[in-house]
Amino acid sequence: MISIDIEKKLAHYRGKHILKVSAEMETGNLLKIFGPSGAGKTTFLKILAGLIAPDQGKIVVDDVIWTDTSAKINLSPQQRKTGFVFQDYALFPNMNVQQQLEYATKDADLIKNLLAFGRLEPFIKHKPGQLSGGQQQRLAILRALAIKPKLLLMDEPFSALDLKTKIALIREFQFLPDKNSISTIIVSHNLHELEALPGQELFIDEEEID
């Protein structure tokens, strides 16, 4: 079980706002996060990953407290071991496909299995600039899975892709290795984009404050 109840003040061109998220999900499930641009969806993922601290609240994952502001507990990103797929993929431009995965894990068998799943075996010597958008996205997902995360976080993972590639990747996502043991949270601004994926839905919008 994952339990989240956090608040974070946001400051942007529209003035001061506050992000409030309260949600629960069973381990191994998928939570789809929707909301308008600027509502704090990416900030929410970074809070879960331990990259940003909330102003107040608590995050508990499988009975382990990741964050509890009242008890001054805030585990590091390394301790949380979350897999993060960024909107721009965040691949290392000078590393080839094989090296990207070796950066995440030294498990040769796991790398072999991930390459087979992602159909990237013919491209192991290719660098990101030599891959298509869909191949780069698959590599970003595989690299996140390589650390065997408890929680997989995906920030607008399909938004930069053409419709055909997007549909294909969303279908593939349903067959991810170990999908039933990894909890996944996907952020999207498009409610219809992830309709094919079974899971909970949560709408996020910030509240204006003085």
N, C-alpha and C positions, 0 to 999 in steps of 0.2 A: 504494500500500500504506500502511495505517495500522498502526503498531505502538505498543502501550500496555503499560507495565509500571510501575505506580505503587503507592505505599503512603501512607496518610494516617491519623493517629490521630484517633479520634472520641471525644467525651465527651458522654454523655447520661444519662438517669435510671437506666439499667441499668449504669452504670459505664463504665470505659474500654475501648474496643474499637479495632481497627485494620481499616481498609478496604484490601484488596489486590485489584488487578485486573491481570490479564495477558491480553492478547488481540491478535489480528491480524485485519485485514479488508482485502479488496481495495477499491481506490477504486471508488466507484459502487455498492457493496453496502449492504445493510441489516443492522445488528446490533441484535437485540432483547434488552434487559436486563431480567431478572426478579429478584425477591428480596423478602423480607419488609419491612414498614414499619420504618424506622429503620436499615436495613442500609447506608445511605450512597449510594443510587442517585443522588439529586439532587446530593450532594456530588461524586460522580464526574463528572457532566455539567459542573458548575461548574469542576472542575479542567481538563477538556478545553477549556472556553471561556476559560480563563485568569482566571477570577474568584476562584479559590482556588488556592493553590500546594500541591502534594503535599509530604510530608515527605521523600520520596525517590523516585527513579524517572526514567523517560524516556518522552516522547511524540514520535513521529516521523510526520509526515504528508507523503507523496509526497517523501521524501528531505529534507524540511526539518525540522530539530529545533525543536519547539515548546517542549519542556521537557527539561532534563537537569540534575538537581540536582547531580550530581558536577561538571559543568562550569559551574554557576551560570548556566544559560541558562533563561530563562522569558519567552517572547514575550507581549506585551500582548494583551488581547482584540481591539484594533483590528488588530493585525498578523495575528492568527489568522483573522479574518473568518469567524467561525462564526455560523450562524443559530440562534437559540435560541427555541423555543416553550415558554413556561412553562405550568404546570398551570392557573394562573388567567388565562392569556392575556396579562396585563400590557399591555393596550391603553391608550392615552391617553384618558381619559374625555371630554376636551373637544375631541378631534380627530375629524372625520368620516372615513369610509372612505378617501376620496381623500387626505386629509391624512396619515393613518397611513402610506400607501405612499410619499407624497412625502417623508416624514421619512426613509425608508430609502433612497430613490433619486431621482435627478432625471431618470431615463430614462423619458420619457413613453410610448414604445412598449412598454417592458417593463411599465409600470403598466397600460397598456391590455390587454396580453395576460394579465396576472395576473388582472385584474378579470373578463375573459371566462372564464378557466379556473375561477375561484372562483364564477362566476355572481353576482357582486356589483355588476354595472353599474347595476342599478336602485336601488342603495342607496348610491351614492357620497357623498351628502350626509348620510347617517345616522351618528349617533354610536353608540358601542358599546351604550349603554343602550337604543337603539332596535332592536337586532339580536337575533335568536334566538341560543341557545347554539351551534347549528351554524354560523351565519353568523359569529359572533365567532371560533370556532375556525378557520374557513377564512381569515378575515382575519389571524389571528395567524400562520398558516402562510404566507400570501402575503407578509406583511411580512418574515418570516424569509427567504423566497426572494428578495425584492427586492434584497438585498445581494449576490446571486450567491455564496453561501457555498461553500467547499470541503467543509464539514462541517455538516450540519443536525442539531441536538440537540433532542429532543422529550421533555419531562418529563410523563409521565402525560397525554398530549394528549387522550385520549378519555374519561377517567374521569368527568368531570362531566356527560356527555351521556346522554340517555335511549337505550335500546337501539336503537331504530329509527335515530336520528340517528347513533349510534356506528357501526352497521353500514354506513350509507351513506358516512360519511366515510372509514372504513377502506378501502372499495372505491375511492373516489375517489383515495385516497393512492397507489394503484398506478399512477395515470396522471399523476403530478406532472410538470410541465415540467422537462426536463433531469434527470430522475430518475437516468438512467444515468451522469451525470457528477458527481453529488453523493453523497457518502457520508453515510449517515443512521444515527443511533443513537437508538432509542426506548426509554425507560424505562417499565415497567409493573409493577404488583404482581400483575396477572392474566395468568397464562400463556396462558389461552384467548383473551384479548381480541385478540391479534395473530396468531392461527393462520393467518388468511387471507393474511397477508403473507409472501412468500418471503424467507428470509434466515437468517443465523446466529443462534443463541441463546446467551446467557451468563447464568448464575445468579450473583448477587452476595449474599454474606452476610458480615458482619463477624466477626472473631475476637476473643474476649475476651483482654485482657492485664492483667497485674498493675499 
